[in-house]
Amino acid sequence: MRKALRGTLCAFALACILCGCSTIALLAEEQLGESAKQETALAQEKSAPASAAEAQATPIPVPDQATPVATATPAPTATPEPTPETAYYVLPESGIRRIDVSELYGLSAWECCVARNEIYARHGRIFRDAELAAYFDSMPWYTPQVDPDTFDANASERLSKIELDNVQTILQYELDTFGD
């Protein structure tokens, strides 16, 4: 019976809202709210606690149907700042993980050249090219130790599989994008 009454009141309130009868619609909404409160009170009476311990428990509030529920807005996350260790690299992780070609998009020919050679520079390779030598000499992490001929003769033994793959990925991107 109550469900039928509620359905009728809902339909009536909707019809009034659609027709523009705001006063009647408000009265119908109030009646719906009262009906919901009566049903909640009745349900609480039926489930009354059997013991004194249960009677002291805090009742769970039942939200009113007309009360809007706020939703949480996610907090924005900041873009991480480069750490001192990574601030001096074009590709900071090229020595520990495979670089995807998509990470190279937007890099200039010079940046690609530096990214490829920073893999060698981490291992102390000395550079014959004056621009590369000057660039890496300006890096706080670079320690020139191995002459180019010695390094190049056994680069496959000095570099990890990941580093060798990254050198090839960068070199292929350079050739495809910038030519010889």
C-alpha positions as CSV (number, residue, x, y, z in Angstrom):
1,M,0.0,0.0,0.0
2,R,2.8,2.4,0.9
3,K,4.7,1.6,-2.2
4,A,1.6,2.3,-4.3
5,L,1.1,5.6,-2.5
6,R,4.7,6.6,-3.0
7,G,4.5,5.7,-6.7
8,T,1.4,7.8,-7.1
9,L,2.9,10.7,-5.3
10,C,6.1,10.5,-7.4
11,A,4.0,10.5,-10.6
12,F,1.9,13.4,-9.3
13,A,5.0,15.4,-8.4
14,L,6.6,14.8,-11.7
15,A,3.5,15.8,-13.6
16,C,3.3,19.0,-11.5
17,I,6.9,19.8,-12.2
18,L,6.5,19.3,-15.9
19,C,3.3,21.4,-16.0
20,G,4.9,24.2,-14.0
21,C,2.8,23.9,-10.9
22,S,5.6,24.5,-8.5
23,T,3.5,24.9,-5.4
24,I,1.8,21.6,-5.8
25,A,5.1,19.9,-6.8
26,L,6.7,21.2,-3.5
27,L,3.8,19.8,-1.5
28,A,4.1,16.5,-3.2
29,E,7.9,16.4,-2.5
30,E,7.3,17.2,1.1
31,Q,4.7,14.4,1.4
32,L,7.2,12.0,-0.2
33,G,9.9,13.1,2.3
34,E,7.4,12.5,5.2
35,S,6.5,9.1,3.9
36,A,10.1,8.1,3.6
37,K,10.8,9.3,7.2
38,Q,7.8,7.3,8.5
39,E,9.0,4.1,6.7
40,T,12.5,4.6,8.2
41,A,11.1,5.0,11.7
42,L,9.0,1.9,11.3
43,A,11.9,-0.1,10.0
44,Q,14.0,1.0,13.0
45,E,11.3,0.0,15.5
46,K,11.1,-3.5,13.9
47,S,14.8,-4.0,14.3
48,A,15.0,-2.7,17.9
49,P,18.0,-4.2,19.8
50,A,17.4,-7.3,21.9
51,S,20.0,-6.5,24.5
52,A,21.2,-3.4,26.4
53,A,24.6,-3.6,24.7
54,E,22.9,-3.4,21.3
55,A,20.8,-0.5,22.5
56,Q,23.9,1.6,23.2
57,A,25.3,1.1,19.7
58,T,25.3,4.3,17.6
59,P,22.6,4.0,15.0
60,I,23.6,4.4,11.4
61,P,22.0,7.5,10.0
62,V,19.7,7.0,7.0
63,P,20.3,9.7,4.4
64,D,17.2,11.7,3.4
65,Q,16.3,11.2,-0.2
66,A,16.2,14.9,-0.8
67,T,19.7,15.5,0.6
68,P,22.3,15.6,-2.1
69,V,25.5,13.6,-1.4
70,A,28.8,15.3,-2.1
71,T,31.4,13.5,-4.1
72,A,35.1,13.8,-3.5
73,T,37.0,15.8,-6.0
74,P,40.4,14.1,-6.8
75,A,43.4,16.2,-5.8
76,P,45.6,17.2,-8.7
77,T,49.0,15.6,-8.8
78,A,52.1,17.7,-9.4
79,T,54.6,16.8,-12.2
80,P,57.7,15.4,-10.5
81,E,60.7,17.7,-10.5
82,P,63.9,16.3,-11.8
83,T,66.2,15.1,-9.2
84,P,69.9,16.1,-9.2
85,E,70.8,12.7,-10.5
86,T,68.4,12.9,-13.5
87,A,68.5,16.6,-14.3
88,Y,71.8,16.2,-16.2
89,Y,70.6,13.5,-18.6
90,V,68.5,13.5,-21.8
91,L,67.3,10.0,-21.0
92,P,68.0,9.4,-17.3
93,E,67.0,5.7,-17.3
94,S,68.6,4.6,-20.6
95,G,71.1,2.6,-18.6
96,I,68.5,0.6,-16.6
97,R,65.5,0.1,-18.9
98,R,64.7,-0.2,-22.5
99,I,63.8,3.1,-24.2
100,D,60.7,3.2,-26.4
101,V,61.1,5.0,-29.7
102,S,58.1,7.2,-28.6
103,E,60.3,8.7,-25.9
104,L,62.5,10.1,-28.6
105,Y,59.8,12.0,-30.4
106,G,60.4,15.7,-30.2
107,L,64.1,15.4,-29.5
108,S,66.5,17.4,-31.8
109,A,69.3,15.7,-33.7
110,W,71.7,17.0,-31.1
111,E,69.6,15.7,-28.2
112,C,69.5,12.3,-29.8
113,C,73.2,12.3,-30.3
114,V,73.8,13.3,-26.6
115,A,71.2,10.7,-25.4
116,R,73.0,7.9,-27.3
117,N,76.5,9.0,-26.2
118,E,75.5,9.5,-22.5
119,I,75.2,5.7,-22.4
120,Y,78.9,5.6,-23.2
121,A,79.8,8.5,-21.0
122,R,78.3,6.8,-18.0
123,H,81.0,4.2,-18.5
124,G,83.8,6.8,-18.7
125,R,84.3,6.9,-22.5
126,I,86.4,9.8,-23.6
127,F,85.1,11.7,-26.7
128,R,87.1,12.8,-29.7
129,D,84.3,15.1,-31.0
130,A,85.0,18.5,-29.4
131,E,81.3,19.4,-28.9
132,L,80.5,16.1,-27.2
133,A,83.7,16.3,-25.1
134,A,82.8,19.8,-23.9
135,Y,79.2,18.8,-23.2
136,F,80.1,15.8,-21.1
137,D,83.0,17.6,-19.4
138,S,80.4,20.0,-18.1
139,M,78.3,17.3,-16.5
140,P,79.0,16.7,-12.8
141,W,78.5,12.9,-13.1
142,Y,81.0,12.4,-16.0
143,T,84.5,11.0,-15.3
144,P,86.5,10.5,-18.4
145,Q,88.5,7.3,-18.0
146,V,88.6,5.1,-21.1
147,D,90.1,6.3,-24.4
148,P,87.7,5.9,-27.4
149,D,89.7,3.1,-29.2
150,T,89.9,0.9,-26.1
151,F,86.2,1.5,-25.3
152,D,84.9,0.9,-28.8
153,A,87.0,-2.3,-29.1
154,N,85.0,-3.9,-26.3
155,A,81.9,-1.8,-25.9
156,S,79.7,-5.0,-26.1
157,E,81.5,-6.3,-23.0
158,R,81.3,-2.9,-21.1
159,L,77.6,-2.2,-21.8
160,S,74.6,-4.2,-20.6
161,K,72.1,-5.8,-23.1
162,I,69.6,-3.0,-22.2
163,E,72.2,-0.3,-23.0
164,L,73.2,-1.9,-26.3
165,D,69.6,-2.1,-27.3
166,N,69.0,1.5,-26.3
167,V,72.0,2.6,-28.4
168,Q,70.5,0.8,-31.4
169,T,67.0,2.2,-30.8
170,I,68.4,5.8,-30.6
171,L,70.7,5.3,-33.6
172,Q,67.9,3.9,-35.8
173,Y,65.6,6.8,-34.8
174,E,68.4,9.3,-35.7
175,L,68.8,7.7,-39.1
176,D,65.1,7.5,-39.8
177,T,64.4,11.0,-38.6
178,F,67.5,13.0,-39.4
179,G,69.3,10.9,-42.0
180,D,73.0,10.3,-42.1
